[in-house]
Amino acid sequence: MLSIISPSGEEAPIITKDYSITENLGSAITINATFPLTDENKVGAAMIQPFAKIREPTTHEEFYLDSPKIDDSGEVEVWTLTGTQKGPKELSWQYISGTVKSDKTRDYKLFVQECLEFLAQKTKKIAFQLGDISQDGKPITLNLAFGEQSYPDGFGKGYADDLLKKLANDFGFEYKWDNLNCIIAKKLGQKDSFYFVDQVNCQKIDMEQNYSNITTRVTV
């Protein structure tokens, strides 16, 4: 069972088991759901409108509705919903006009923590938190984990999601989303890390092999 949340915060159930969540490398997680317009689903269907959200019951992840479709060719209407993960969707809407910068005494270098705090301040609702980075078994700060980067003109002036991708590339970290929480992880290749690839949309891969045409001849 999914929930539909209207822009005003009202919530109603959608009774269906026909939905799937797709994890994409380098982009937001998406959801696809199909349900019949039965009496028990009519209240939820009435809430489907721009800026409405779908809530998935297992993870409690929320997705903004993208493109609802209706198939009325049968006796009962069938609705298909697609949605994009809440955190990255809201981040992509926000343009940051200001910058954060250091002075010449620091060679214009910024710590990653300074950049993320600047993003959090400008985006208001987005929170950035450290993943499981550790050194000698003890937790360490983002600054110690990733060092400094030089930004002579300051960091900022762009869409917030593009700025986050820039930080990931500059500092070499990976990240994932949990609703409005952005979790920063350690560098690629270490134990328990996860994989971030920029500008790649690669769904989970299904592999199929066919051995029917292979012939083996053994000669003694």
Stockholm file with secondary structure:
# STOCKHOLM 1.0

chainA/1-220         MLSIISPSGEEAPIITKDYSITENLGSAITINATFPLTDENKVGAAMIQPFAKIREPTTHEEFYLDSPKIDDSGEVEVWTLTGTQKGPKELSWQYISGTVKSDKTRDYKLFVQECLEFLAQKTKKIAFQLGDISQDGKPITLNLAFGEQSYPDGFGKGYADDLLKKLANDFGFEYKWDNLNCIIAKKLGQKDSFYFVDQVNCQKIDMEQNYSNITTRVTV
#=GR chainA/1-220 SS CEEEECTTSCEEEECCSCEEEECCTTSCCEEEEEEECCGGGHHHHHTCSTTCEEECTTTCCEEEECCCEEECSSSSCEEEEEEEEHHHHHHHTCEEEEEECCCGGGTTEEEHHHHHHHHHHHHSSCEEEECSCEETTEECCHHHHHCEEECTTCEEEEEHHHHHHHHHHHHTCEEEEETTEEEEECCTTSTTCCCCCTTCCCCCCCCCCCCTTCCCCCCC
#=GC SS_cons         CEEEECTTSCEEEECCSCEEEECCTTSCCEEEEEEECCGGGHHHHHTCSTTCEEECTTTCCEEEECCCEEECSSSSCEEEEEEEEHHHHHHHTCEEEEEECCCGGGTTEEEHHHHHHHHHHHHSSCEEEECSCEETTEECCHHHHHCEEECTTCEEEEEHHHHHHHHHHHHTCEEEEETTEEEEECCTTSTTCCCCCTTCCCCCCCCCCCCTTCCCCCCC
//
